[in-house]
Amino acid sequence: MKLITIDLDVDFVLGLSSKELLRLKEIIDASLPKKVDNNKLDFNALKEYYNLVFTKSMRVVSDKTKTNFNKRIKEGYTKLDIQKVIDNASNDKFHEPNEFKHVTLEFLSRSDVFNRYVSEKNHQVPRNKKLQQQQGHTNH
């Protein structure tokens, strides 16, 4: 993006009609950098983290999953809450016998499932031992 500066004379601006002033404001607003949304999800990073925690090789995040996670963000949850859900789900003994076969990102993005794992009192470390070592966690 090329940065340009415009030096507007006060008399020039005062002489503009309200319609011209609105158009000038639109031009200036369009040229300003857009606000960065800190809660905008990077679904590629989310997929990579999920694959790392569950030692899976999921390739695509479905539109339904994206929509559901965006709904959770609009409800006030954060990226850290999503990480907590993934980590806590990875420690759920109920899914262990099936090797977490049904614990997909789509499953975790569902409102009731998300609320169950995010509401757990403690944020558990992910079950993947290699990931625990990378993050500096140890099991005692």
Summary of the structure (lengths in Angstrom):
residues: 140
radius of gyration: 23.2
end to end distance: 52.6
largest distance: 76.6
contacts: 294
relative contact order: 0.11
helix: 54%
strand: 0%
